[in-house]
C-alpha cells in the first residue's frame, strides 16, 4: 500500500496532477459537453430526426400512391374488360336484332312484292278481259256491219244480238 | 503574472530544452488563479472555437442544409451512426452527447497543439529582439498534453458511464454482471463457480478502477510524446550554423507534423471507441434482454 501510495505520489508530482487543476479541467470539459449538447447535437439530432421522419413519411406516401395506382390500374383494367364484354354483347345483340329486322323487312318486302304482283296480275287480267270483251264487241259490230252490207238488209236488234253472240262464241281469244 | 520578470517573446527554432511534462500556471502556483494553466487557456480557446462553430452551424437551421450546417450535420450524423452501431440505438441516444463531445474536444485539442506558436510562445531566456533561446513557460500548451485534462475527461466519462450502467441494468444487475456466475451450475460446481466468478469480479472491479488512468495516460502520453518529438526534431540541428539550423528546424519536423495530425485523429478515435466499448460491455445484457422481448 505504501509503495502504491508513493508510486501515485511520484506520478502526480512528475506529471503535475493537482486537484485544483483537475477540477478546473473537469469544469471546462463539462462546459464543452453542455455547449455541444445544447447548441450542436440537440438541434442537429432534432433536425436529423425531423428529416428522417419526413423521408419516412414521403416513402410511406409514395408506397401508398404506388398501391393506389396499382389498385386504380387494376380497377381501370376491370372496367375496360367489363366495357369490352358489354360492348361485345351489345354488338352481338345489335347484330342479331339487325338480322331479325332485315329478315322482317325482307319478308315484308316479299309480301308487298307478291301483293303488287298479284294486283298487277289481276289488273292485267281485268284489262285483258275488258279488251277481249271490247274486241268481241268490235268484232260483233264489224260482223253485223259486214252482214248488213252483204245482205243489204237492215238488221234489227234481235239479229244484231244473235250475230254478236254467235261471233263471240266462235271467236276464241 | 509570475513569469513577467522573464522575457516574453516568440521562441525561434533554436530549442535546447525539452517539453515540460506538466502544464504551468500562468498566474503562479501560489495564486488563487493557479488553476489557470497554459493548457487551461488552450482548452478555453478550444471551447470557444467549438461554441463558435456549433452556433454558426445551428443558428439558422433549415430542412435542406447548406454550408456550415451541412458540414456539421455530416460529422454529427457520421458519429451518431458509429456510436449507434457500437452501443445500440437505445443507449446511443443518451450516451451520444458525451461520446461525441469527447471525440470533438480531444480531436480539436490535439490538432490545436500543432498550430505554430503553441509551445513556442511564452516566457523564457531572451536571446535577442523578440526571440528566446528557450521557453520555460509556454503561453499555450495542448489541453490533451496535460494529465489533469485527460484524467478529467476520463473521470467525467466514468461518472456518466456508472450512471448510464446503473440506469440501464440497475444496481443488482450491475453486481450480477460483475460477480454472478455465467451459466447454469448445480451443487458443488455452483459453489466453485461462485468463488471463481467472485474473484473474476474483483479483477473486473480493479480493471474498471484503472480505466480512467489507462484512458488518460494513453492520450496524454501520445500527445505529450508528439510535442516532444516535434520539439526534438526542431532542435536537432541545434549548434549548427544558424542558417542551417533555421532551415532544418522548419523542414525536419514537417513530416512529423503530418504524422501528428494522424496521431491526433487516431487518439481521439481510440479514446471515444474505448469509451463506447466500456458502455457496450456494461449495458449489453440489458440490450439483449430487451431484444428477446
Interface residues (C-beta under 8 A of the other chain):
Chain A: X14 X15 X16 X17 X18 X20 X21 X22 X23 X24 X25 X26 X28 X29 X30 X31 X32 X33 X35 X36 X37 X39 X40 X41 X42 X43 X44 X45 X47 X48 X50 X51 X54
Chain B: X21 X22 X23 X25 X34 X35 X36 X37 X39 X40 X43 X44 X46 X47 X50 X51 X54 X55 X57 X58 X61 X63 X65 X72 X73 X76 X77 X80 X96 X97 X98 X100 X101 X104 X105 X143 X146 X147 X148 X149 X151 X152 X153 X155 X156 X220
